[in-house]
């Protein structure tokens, strides 16, 4: 695949002039008529009337992902909401379960966790998410961080592999997190880590490095070659499509979503649009669209839906047209990738239907 990627880029240099490639691409006029999936959302409210109305109008289905994140509602509440939405709107909402890392070093933690997850999977969840708190905040009795490839929690992932449970993984942070502010590539990362220095790993030299986090994830996958895996947020390799290509080549059972990393994709396409475009073409079977939007406790449903509508439309424009657009993550303009329709269909729907098989019921 890596050779094919490089050959595709070389051949692209001989391609038709600007504008010719867009003939086989969708336009903004196609936006509502083309079926799409947002494979990375966080729906937290039991009543989702405005969201469901927008989803129907925009022709979107949703995958809501539970996360062991202290800012979100308790996992039990997230699961109740996801289950209710799925059972009441099975054609529109699918869901991913998760688990608490509390007491993960206790002997009873693994069997208790598997018991709870078995119930979630029987209730319709199509996968399980492991979050970055394993690797970045959970510690053992000696105060040592527990990494995702720790032998003491390996039986959990052994069970996932044996039972063919899809694992959805968020390990580490954007590469920018380990850079000084002035070297960060996107404004949203620069602003966030400026305002939250406690999470800025560049200022936390005693914490594991970016390479440590990626290495732990890669060792987990290498030791479980049959484990189906989705690396959310471009598997935290958002900073370089070549690195992501190498990850996908090494891990044939892995796919990735692009949720909350489109700014980093656009940063690269500002500098070398054709390389980014050809990456999406070469790896068209491994990439899935997602927004990662969640309704905050301070946000009304109307504001959440308005934000989501804007993000969905802006992202559709970037991937499907040659328009020049602005983005809040970057200075200057970004030219759309104008992906072929067949590639866009995989990115926005077909890959998610395959990877999260059974998530949506007719």
N, C-alpha and C positions, 0 to 999 in steps of 0.2 A: 504493500500500500504506500509506503514511504517513497519508493521509486516512482509509482504512479503519480503521486502528488507532485514530485519535482518535474516529471515529464509534462504533466498538465500545465504547470506554470510556464515551462519553456514554450509549449505549443501556443499558449495564450498570447505570447508576444507576436505571433503571426495572425492573431484574430482580426475580425472585422473592425472597422472604425467605430468610435464612440457613437452610441445610439443604435447600432445594428443589433447588439446583444439583447437589448430591451424588448425586441419584437416578440420574444418567447417568454416574456415575464408578465406577471400580473401588474395591474395598475391600482390606483386608489379607488377607481370605480368598481373594482372586483372585490373590495374589502369585505362587504357584507354578504356577498354571494358565495364565498369560498369557506368551506367548513374548516375550523381551526380548533386547536387545543392549547390552553395555557397549562403546561405541565408542572407549574410550580407557583401555587398560590397558598395563602393562609387565610381561610375563611373561619372566623371565630364566633359569629353571631348565629343564634338559632333561626332568626328571621332574616332571610336574604332576598326578600322581594325585589329591591332595586337592582341587586347584582344579577339575579336570575333574569330580570327584564333586559338588562344590558347584554347578558350572555346570549339570549335568544336573538336580540336585534343584531348583534355583531357576529353571530354564528360561531360562538366560542363554547367549547366545553372546558371543564376545569378539573384539575387534580389538586385537592387541598392536602397539605403535608403537615402532619403533627411534628412538633419539635420540642425537645426538652430545654426550653429557653425561658429563663425566669421572667422576662418581660411579657411573655405570652400568658394566656390563661393556663391554669393547671392542666397537666396532660389528660387527666380524667375528663375535664370539661372539653378540651379540644377533641377528644375521641367521641364524646357524646354528640357534639355538633357535627363532626364529620360523618358519623354513622347516620344521624337523622337526615342530613342533607342528601346523603347517598341513597337512603331507602325511599325518601320522598321524591327525589329527582334523579333517578338512576341513569337517565340518558344524558344528564348534564354534569353531575358531580361524582368523581371518584376520589379515593383517599388513600393516604399512606399513614401507617401507624408509627409510633415511636416508643421509646422506653426511658424510664428515669435512671440516671446514673447514681442516684443516692444508694449508698451501702454496696457499691459494686464490688468491693473487696470481701464482702461477707460470703461464706459458703452457700447460703441459701439464695443469693441474688440471682444466679443464672437459672436455676429451675423455676423460681418465682417469675422471673422476667419472661421466660419461654412460655409459661402457663398463660400469662396475661396476653402475650403476643399471639399465641394460638387462638385465643378467643377473638382477638381483633381480626385476624385473617379469616376466621370462619364467619365473621360478621361483614366481610366484604372488602377489607383492606387488601391492597394488591402488593404491598411491600412494607419494609420497615426502615426507618431512618435512624442512622447513627450520627450524632452531632459532634461538633468540634470541642464540646466540653471534655470529651475523652481525648486527651492530648494537650489541652490548654488550661484546664482548671481542676479536674478531678485528681486527687492525690491519695496515696496509700497511707498506712499508719505511720510510716517513716517520713512522710511529707514529700515523697517523690511523685512527680506527675505520672499518671498512668496513660501510656500511649495506646493507640488503637491496636497495635500488634502485640500487646503485652500477653505473655503466655498464660497469665492467670485468668484472662477473659476469653482466651481462644475458644473454649468449648461453646460459647455463644455463637461464634461465627462458623464453627464446625457444624452446629445444628442447622444454621441457615443454609449452608451448602448442601448438607444431607437431605434437607426437606425442600430444596429448590425454592427457597424464599428469596425474593429480590431484595437486595440491600441498597439503600439510597444513602450515600455518604457525603457529609460535609466535613472535610478535614482541613485544618489550618485556616488561613485568611488570605485575602488578596496579597499578591507579592508586594504591593505598595506598603503593606503593614510593616514590613521589615526595612523600609527605606526612610531616609530623612524626608521631612515634609517637602522641601524644595525639589526633590527628585521624584516625587509621586507623579503619576501620569494622568490622573483624573481629578477634577475639582471636588467631586463628592468624597473621595477618599481623603484628600487633603483637608477638607473641612471637618470630616468626622474625626480623624485622628488628632487634629489640632484641638478639638473640643473634648476629646476623650483620651488624654495622654496615657491613662492607665491601661488602655487596650493597644497602644502603639508599641509593637514589639521591638522597634528600633531603640526604644528607650527602656527596654526590659532585657538587658543582656544575659540575665540568669535564666531566661525562658528558652525553650527549644527554638532552634533556628527554623526558618522556612524549609530548608533542606531536611531537617529532622522530621518535620511534620509530613512532608511528601514521602520521605523514606519509610516512615512507619506505615502509611497507607499502602505504598507499593509493596512492602513486605507482606502485609495482610493479604493482598490480592495474589501475590506469588505463591503464598502457602495455601490458597484456596482457589485453584485454577478453574473449578466448575462453578464458582460463586457468580451469580448474575449481579452486576453492579451498575449503579448510575452515579456518576460523579457530578453532583450539583455544582452550580457556579463554575462550569468548565473545569471541574476537578481541581480548582484552585491553580490552574495553569493558564489563566485568562490573559496573562501578560505576553504570551508568545504562542502563536498558532503552530509554529514548528515543534515546540515542546509538547503541546497537546497532541499533535500528530504522532509523536514518538510514544506518548502514553497509550494512545489508542492502538498503535501497532503492537505494543507489548502485551496488551490486555484485550484479547479478542472477545471476551464476554462483557466488556464494559461499554457503556454509552455515557453521554454527558448531556446536561442541559446548560443553557446559556444564561440562566436567570441571574439578574442583577450584575451581569458582567458585560453587557452590551456596550457600555462606555469604553471598556478596555478593548473590545473588538474595534470600535470606531476609532480609537486612538491609533491602532495599527493601520486601519484602512486609510486614515488621513495621510499616512506615510507611504503605504504600499497597498493600494486598493486591490490590485490584481492578485497579489499573494493571498490576501484574506478571502477574496472571492473564490479563488481556486481551492483554497482549503475547504470551504463550505461545499464545493462541488465534489472534491475528492473524497470527503468524509460524510457525504450526504446521508448515509445510512446510520450514522452514529450520533447525530446531533438533534436536540429537541428544544423547542421554544418554551420559555417560561418567563414570568415577570417578577416573581418573588414579592408581589405586593401583599400587604396585610393591613387590615383596618386597625389602627391604633386605638387605645382606650379613649383618647381625646378627640377622635375623628368621627364625624357623623357618617352614616351610610351614604348620604348624598355626596359628601366630599370624597369618600373612598371610591365610589363608582365613577365620579368625574375624573379622578386621578387615573383610574384604571383605563377608562375610555381614551384618555390622552396618551397614555403609555402604549396601549395596544395599537393605536393608529400610527403613532410615531415609529414604532418598531416595524410595523408592516411597511411603511414607506421606505425605511432604510433597507430592508432586505429585498424588496420587490421592485423598486423603481430606481431610476438614475437621478432622481431629484437631488438638489443640494439642500441640506437641512441643517438646522442648528440643534444642539443638544445641551442640556444643563450641565453635562459632565465635562465638556470641552470648550475651549475657545475656538473661534473660527467655524467654518462650515464643514460638513461631511457629505460626501457624495454617496448615494445609495448604491447597493451592490447589484441590483437588478438580477437576482438569481433566476435561473430557468424555472418555469412553472413546476416541473417535475421535482426539482430540488426543494422549492418552497413548500410543496405539498408534504414532503417528508419532514421538513423542519417543523412545520406548523401543525401536522396531524398524524401522518402515517407512522412515523417512528414511535410516537407516544402510544398509538393504538397497539403496536406490536410489543413494545417494551412493557407497557402496563396493561397487558392483555386481561380483559375482563373487568377493567375499571368502570366502564360505562355500559349500561344495558339499554337495549333498544326499547 
